[in-house]
Amino acid sequence: MDVFARRGYHGTTVDDIVAWSSSSKGAFYHYFPSKQGIFLTLLDRLAGLVEAGVEAAIAGEEGGLAKVEAALRVVLDVAVEHRELTRILLIEAAALGAEFEQGRLGIHRRFAALIQRHLDRAVADGAIPSQDTALAAAAWIGAINETVTQTLAQDGDLRAVLPGLRAFLLRSVGAAAGETG
């Protein structure tokens, strides 16, 4: 992660990764077919960290909407902490090919399923009206993705977008922006 974060995807070579990890090219190619292969593995691990962080953050919250807000906070915090990897994922990704795109879409599906579970809970709690939560989750992924992409592209403050993004997303599912319970 450190090498990709410092050099970007295109600026990183297998030699850089091997040197940083104090291993050999043979060891690298034993575990990974290519630079793209290790990058996809790293993205999958980063997505797992986000999922675990979200689940931990929402465990202490009551109500579907409070859980959604906690989840958004974790996603943006991870994007801040791993800003350069997030930039690669969201901005450099267009040129990385079909295999990378499939990996990226898989991560989106994982997060959409996570969002949907908690929107379903908010519906069950009566905090939001009954609706197509799968569609809402997909729309949220798009809104979060584009907001983070645009903020990163402009070197903006990701944490500063949380209140507006939160209010927008909550309104999109019929919840009052100030409601968290």
N, C-alpha and C positions, 0 to 999 in steps of 0.2 A: 504494500500500500504506500509506503514511504517513497519508494522510487517513482511510482506512477504519479503520486501527488506532487513531487518535486519537478519532474521532467515532463509531465503530461503523457498521454498515451503514445502519441506519435514520436515523442522525444525519448522514450524509454526503449532500450534494447535488451535482448536476452543477456548480453554481456553485463549490462548494468545490474540486472537482477541477480545474476550469478555472483558478481563482485560484492554486492551489498550483503548477500546471504552467505558469503564465504563457502560456496558450494562449487560444483562443477557443472559444465554444460551437460555432461552425461546424466548427472543426477536430475538436473532440470528437465531434460527431455524424457527421463524415465517417468516423471510424474505429470508432465504437461506437454501437450502436443505442440504448443506454440506460445508466443507472447499473449495472443488473444485467449488461449486456454487458461493461463494463469490469471489473466485479468477477469475473465468470467467467473472463475472460482472466487476471486477476491470480492467481486460484486455480490455474489451469492452469500458470502460470509457477512458482508456489510449489511445486506438485507436481513440476514438472520439476527444481527445485532440490533437493528431497528425494531424488528418484530419482538424480540425479547425485551427491549427497552419499553416498547409500547405496552406489552402485557404487564410488565412490572409497574409501570406508571399508572395504568388504569385499575390495577388490582385494589388500590387504596381509595378509589373514587366511588361515589354513590351516584347512580343514575346514568343513563345512556349519554346524555349530553355532556356531563362532567367528564366521562370517559373519553368522549370524542375530543374535547379540548385538551386533555392530558396527552392523548395520542398525537395530536397536531404539534404540541409543544415538543414532544420527543423527536418527531420527524424533523422539525426545523432545527432542533439542537444538534442532531446528528449531521444534518446538512452543514451547519456552522462548523462543527468539529472536524468534519471531513470535507471541507469546502472544495478543495481541488479535485478530489475523487467525484464529488457530486457534479462539479463542472464538467468533468470528462463524461460522466454518465449522461448528462442532460444536454450538453452542448457539442462535444466532440463526437458523440455517438453516431451521428448521421453517416459518417464515412467508415464505420467499422465493419460493415457487412451484415449478411443475413443471420449468421450464427449469433453475433452479438445482439442483433435486434430481437431474436427469439429469446435470448436470456433476459434482455431488458423487459420484454413483454411478460415473461414469466414472473419477474419481480413485481410488475404492475398488477398481475392477477393475484399474487399473494397478498399485496396490500389492499386491493379491492375487496378480497374475501374478508380480510380483517375489518375493514371499514363496514362492510355489509353486516357482519355479525353484530357490531355495536349499534348500527342503525336499526337492525331488527330488534335489539333490546330496547332502544329508545321508543320504537313503535309499541312494543309490548308494555312498556312503562306508561304509555299514553303521553309521552313528552313530545312526540311528533305524530302527525297524521299517518294513517296507513298509506303506503306507497310502494312503488317498485324500488326496493332498496338496492338491488343489483345495479339498476340504471343510475341511481343516485351515487352509489359508490364509484362507478366508472366515471361519472361526471366530476366527482371530487378528486379522483386521481388526476384527471386532466387539469383541473383548476390548480391543484397543489403543484403539479409538474410545471405548468406554465408560469405560475407565480415565482417558484424557486428559480426556474431558468432565467426569466427576465431579471430578477433581482441579482442573480450571479453575474449575468452578462453586463449589468450596470455597476458591478462592485458595490451593491447595496447591502443594507443590514437585514439579514434574514429574520432576525428576531423582531425587528420593527414591523414586519408584515403580519405577524400573528394576529393582532386584534382585528384588523380589517378582513383578513382571510377567514378567521373564525366567524365573524359576523356574517360574511357573505355565505359561507357554507351552511351555517345554521339556518339562515333565511331560506336557502335553497331547498331545505327539507321541511319548511313550515314551522320552524322553532323561532321563538323570540331571541334576538341576538344577546340579550342579557341573561337568558335562562341557562342554568347549568345543572339543574337537578333532575 
